[in-house]
Amino acid sequence: MEGDNNTKCEQACCCHQKTTPRQESELKQLKNRLNRITGQLNGIGKMLEENRYCGDILMQVAAAESALQSFAYLILQEHMETCVVEEIRKGNLAVVKEAVELMKKLK
């Protein structure tokens, strides 16, 4: 019965934090990519402070958006290949709906 309560709690209030174990090399690559994106965003802030040309700022915004989108797709791919597959193997087909909702948010 306790297991049923935990399942209900996870579904209803998200009180359980999910984790994804990653290899150290993969984690390093993701962090490096995210650090580059952070640098791009900081660069945009500096451009604003310097009153740079709007078109130049917009080009940097587009580059940062593209980099962040690529980062998100990498995470989504990892999620689909690991977490979703694992949950389907366990018989949890609700994970498919979750994955679809995640994809909609990344449009």
PyRosetta script that sets phi, psi and omega in degrees:
from pyrosetta import init, pose_from_sequence

init()
pose = pose_from_sequence("MEGDNNTKCEQACCCHQKTTPRQESELKQLKNRLNRITGQLNGIGKMLEENRYCGDILMQVAAAESALQSFAYLILQEHMETCVVEEIRKGNLAVVKEAVELMKKLK")
pose.set_psi(1, -36.8)
pose.set_omega(1, 179.7)
pose.set_phi(2, -60.7)
pose.set_psi(2, -39.8)
pose.set_omega(2, 177.9)
pose.set_phi(3, -59.9)
pose.set_psi(3, -37.7)
pose.set_omega(3, 178.0)
pose.set_phi(4, -63.8)
pose.set_psi(4, -41.2)
pose.set_omega(4, 179.1)
pose.set_phi(5, -64.3)
pose.set_psi(5, -41.1)
pose.set_omega(5, 178.7)
pose.set_phi(6, -62.6)
pose.set_psi(6, -41.8)
pose.set_omega(6, 179.7)
pose.set_phi(7, -62.7)
pose.set_psi(7, -45.9)
pose.set_omega(7, 179.0)
pose.set_phi(8, -61.2)
pose.set_psi(8, -42.0)
pose.set_omega(8, -179.4)
pose.set_phi(9, -62.6)
pose.set_psi(9, -45.1)
pose.set_omega(9, -179.7)
pose.set_phi(10, -61.2)
pose.set_psi(10, -40.6)
pose.set_omega(10, -177.8)
pose.set_phi(11, -74.6)
pose.set_psi(11, -37.3)
pose.set_omega(11, -172.8)
pose.set_phi(12, -83.6)
pose.set_psi(12, -43.5)
pose.set_omega(12, -170.2)
pose.set_phi(13, -125.3)
pose.set_psi(13, 2.4)
pose.set_omega(13, 178.3)
pose.set_phi(14, 55.5)
pose.set_psi(14, 38.7)
pose.set_omega(14, -178.2)
pose.set_phi(15, -79.0)
pose.set_psi(15, -10.4)
pose.set_omega(15, 178.3)
pose.set_phi(16, -100.9)
pose.set_psi(16, 125.4)
pose.set_omega(16, 179.8)
pose.set_phi(17, -87.2)
pose.set_psi(17, 122.8)
pose.set_omega(17, 178.3)
pose.set_phi(18, -81.6)
pose.set_psi(18, 149.7)
pose.set_omega(18, 177.2)
pose.set_phi(19, -133.3)
pose.set_psi(19, 157.8)
pose.set_omega(19, 176.0)
pose.set_phi(20, -128.2)
pose.set_psi(20, 111.5)
pose.set_omega(20, 177.3)
pose.set_phi(21, -69.2)
pose.set_psi(21, 133.0)
pose.set_omega(21, 179.1)
pose.set_phi(22, -125.9)
pose.set_psi(22, 148.8)
pose.set_omega(22, 175.4)
pose.set_phi(23, -68.6)
pose.set_psi(23, 150.1)
pose.set_omega(23, -177.2)
pose.set_phi(24, -57.2)
pose.set_psi(24, -40.9)
pose.set_omega(24, -179.1)
pose.set_phi(25, -65.8)
pose.set_psi(25, -39.8)
pose.set_omega(25, 178.9)
pose.set_phi(26, -66.8)
pose.set_psi(26, -43.4)
pose.set_omega(26, 178.8)
pose.set_phi(27, -61.1)
pose.set_psi(27, -40.8)
pose.set_omega(27, 179.2)
pose.set_phi(28, -63.1)
pose.set_psi(28, -43.3)
pose.set_omega(28, 179.3)
pose.set_phi(29, -63.0)
pose.set_psi(29, -42.8)
pose.set_omega(29, 179.3)
pose.set_phi(30, -65.3)
pose.set_psi(30, -42.1)
pose.set_omega(30, 178.9)
pose.set_phi(31, -65.1)
pose.set_psi(31, -40.2)
pose.set_omega(31, 177.5)
pose.set_phi(32, -61.1)
pose.set_psi(32, -43.6)
pose.set_omega(32, 179.4)
pose.set_phi(33, -63.3)
pose.set_psi(33, -43.6)
pose.set_omega(33, 179.6)
pose.set_phi(34, -65.7)
pose.set_psi(34, -37.1)
pose.set_omega(34, 176.6)
pose.set_phi(35, -63.5)
pose.set_psi(35, -37.9)
pose.set_omega(35, 176.9)
pose.set_phi(36, -64.0)
pose.set_psi(36, -40.6)
pose.set_omega(36, 178.6)
pose.set_phi(37, -64.5)
pose.set_psi(37, -42.5)
pose.set_omega(37, 177.3)
pose.set_phi(38, -59.7)
pose.set_psi(38, -41.1)
pose.set_omega(38, 177.1)
pose.set_phi(39, -61.5)
pose.set_psi(39, -40.7)
pose.set_omega(39, 177.5)
pose.set_phi(40, -61.6)
pose.set_psi(40, -44.2)
pose.set_omega(40, -179.7)
pose.set_phi(41, -64.6)
pose.set_psi(41, -41.0)
pose.set_omega(41, 176.5)
pose.set_phi(42, -63.4)
pose.set_psi(42, -37.2)
pose.set_omega(42, 177.2)
pose.set_phi(43, -62.5)
pose.set_psi(43, -37.9)
pose.set_omega(43, 177.5)
pose.set_phi(44, -64.7)
pose.set_psi(44, -41.3)
pose.set_omega(44, 177.0)
pose.set_phi(45, -60.0)
pose.set_psi(45, -41.2)
pose.set_omega(45, 178.9)
pose.set_phi(46, -65.6)
pose.set_psi(46, -39.1)
pose.set_omega(46, 178.3)
pose.set_phi(47, -61.2)
pose.set_psi(47, -39.2)
pose.set_omega(47, 177.8)
pose.set_phi(48, -63.3)
pose.set_psi(48, -45.2)
pose.set_omega(48, 179.4)
pose.set_phi(49, -60.0)
pose.set_psi(49, -33.0)
pose.set_omega(49, -179.4)
pose.set_phi(50, -87.0)
pose.set_psi(50, 3.6)
pose.set_omega(50, -178.7)
pose.set_phi(51, 54.0)
pose.set_psi(51, 43.6)
pose.set_omega(51, -179.5)
pose.set_phi(52, -68.6)
pose.set_psi(52, 162.9)
pose.set_omega(52, -179.2)
pose.set_phi(53, -58.8)
pose.set_psi(53, 134.6)
pose.set_omega(53, -176.6)
pose.set_phi(54, -54.5)
pose.set_psi(54, -42.3)
pose.set_omega(54, -179.4)
pose.set_phi(55, -61.4)
pose.set_psi(55, -38.6)
pose.set_omega(55, 178.1)
pose.set_phi(56, -65.6)
pose.set_psi(56, -41.1)
pose.set_omega(56, 178.8)
pose.set_phi(57, -64.5)
pose.set_psi(57, -43.7)
pose.set_omega(57, -179.9)
pose.set_phi(58, -62.6)
pose.set_psi(58, -36.1)
pose.set_omega(58, 176.9)
pose.set_phi(59, -63.1)
pose.set_psi(59, -39.9)
pose.set_omega(59, 178.6)
pose.set_phi(60, -70.0)
pose.set_psi(60, -36.4)
pose.set_omega(60, 176.1)
pose.set_phi(61, -62.1)
pose.set_psi(61, -44.4)
pose.set_omega(61, 179.3)
pose.set_phi(62, -61.6)
pose.set_psi(62, -41.0)
pose.set_omega(62, 179.2)
pose.set_phi(63, -65.0)
pose.set_psi(63, -41.2)
pose.set_omega(63, 179.6)
pose.set_phi(64, -66.9)
pose.set_psi(64, -41.4)
pose.set_omega(64, 177.6)
pose.set_phi(65, -61.3)
pose.set_psi(65, -43.7)
pose.set_omega(65, 179.0)
pose.set_phi(66, -62.6)
pose.set_psi(66, -43.5)
pose.set_omega(66, 179.1)
pose.set_phi(67, -64.1)
pose.set_psi(67, -40.9)
pose.set_omega(67, 179.9)
pose.set_phi(68, -68.3)
pose.set_psi(68, -38.2)
pose.set_omega(68, 177.2)
pose.set_phi(69, -63.1)
pose.set_psi(69, -43.3)
pose.set_omega(69, 178.2)
pose.set_phi(70, -62.6)
pose.set_psi(70, -40.6)
pose.set_omega(70, 177.3)
pose.set_phi(71, -60.8)
pose.set_psi(71, -46.0)
pose.set_omega(71, -179.9)
pose.set_phi(72, -61.6)
pose.set_psi(72, -40.6)
pose.set_omega(72, 179.8)
pose.set_phi(73, -67.3)
pose.set_psi(73, -33.2)
pose.set_omega(73, 174.8)
pose.set_phi(74, -63.3)
pose.set_psi(74, -44.1)
pose.set_omega(74, 178.7)
pose.set_phi(75, -65.1)
pose.set_psi(75, -41.6)
pose.set_omega(75, 178.1)
pose.set_phi(76, -62.1)
pose.set_psi(76, -43.5)
pose.set_omega(76, 178.9)
pose.set_phi(77, -59.9)
pose.set_psi(77, -46.3)
pose.set_omega(77, 178.5)
pose.set_phi(78, -59.8)
pose.set_psi(78, -42.8)
pose.set_omega(78, 180.0)
pose.set_phi(79, -60.7)
pose.set_psi(79, -45.4)
pose.set_omega(79, -178.9)
pose.set_phi(80, -65.4)
pose.set_psi(80, -40.9)
pose.set_omega(80, -175.8)
pose.set_phi(81, -76.8)
pose.set_psi(81, -21.3)
pose.set_omega(81, -176.4)
pose.set_phi(82, -116.3)
pose.set_psi(82, -73.9)
pose.set_omega(82, -173.4)
pose.set_phi(83, -59.0)
pose.set_psi(83, -49.4)
pose.set_omega(83, -176.9)
pose.set_phi(84, -65.2)
pose.set_psi(84, -46.2)
pose.set_omega(84, 179.0)
pose.set_phi(85, -58.9)
pose.set_psi(85, -44.7)
pose.set_omega(85, -179.4)
pose.set_phi(86, -61.5)
pose.set_psi(86, -44.3)
pose.set_omega(86, -179.3)
pose.set_phi(87, -67.3)
pose.set_psi(87, -38.4)
pose.set_omega(87, 177.4)
pose.set_phi(88, -63.9)
pose.set_psi(88, -42.1)
pose.set_omega(88, 177.2)
pose.set_phi(89, -60.1)
pose.set_psi(89, -31.2)
pose.set_omega(89, 177.7)
pose.set_phi(90, -79.0)
pose.set_psi(90, -7.5)
pose.set_omega(90, -179.2)
pose.set_phi(91, 93.7)
pose.set_psi(91, 6.1)
pose.set_omega(91, 179.8)
pose.set_phi(92, -87.9)
pose.set_psi(92, 88.8)
pose.set_omega(92, -178.1)
pose.set_phi(93, -79.6)
pose.set_psi(93, -10.8)
pose.set_omega(93, 176.8)
pose.set_phi(94, -63.9)
pose.set_psi(94, -21.3)
pose.set_omega(94, -179.9)
pose.set_phi(95, -65.0)
pose.set_psi(95, -24.3)
pose.set_omega(95, 177.8)
pose.set_phi(96, -66.1)
pose.set_psi(96, -44.0)
pose.set_omega(96, 177.7)
pose.set_phi(97, -61.6)
pose.set_psi(97, -42.5)
pose.set_omega(97, 178.3)
pose.set_phi(98, -60.1)
pose.set_psi(98, -44.1)
pose.set_omega(98, -179.3)
pose.set_phi(99, -63.5)
pose.set_psi(99, -40.3)
pose.set_omega(99, 178.2)
pose.set_phi(100, -63.2)
pose.set_psi(100, -42.7)
pose.set_omega(100, 179.1)
pose.set_phi(101, -63.4)
pose.set_psi(101, -39.6)
pose.set_omega(101, 177.4)
pose.set_phi(102, -62.5)
pose.set_psi(102, -42.9)
pose.set_omega(102, 179.9)
pose.set_phi(103, -63.1)
pose.set_psi(103, -38.7)
pose.set_omega(103, 178.7)
pose.set_phi(104, -62.0)
pose.set_psi(104, -38.4)
pose.set_omega(104, -178.6)
pose.set_phi(105, -70.1)
pose.set_psi(105, -22.3)
pose.set_omega(105, -178.8)
pose.set_phi(106, -90.4)
pose.set_psi(106, 1.1)
pose.set_omega(106, -175.5)
pose.set_phi(107, -54.2)
pose.dump_pdb("model.pdb")
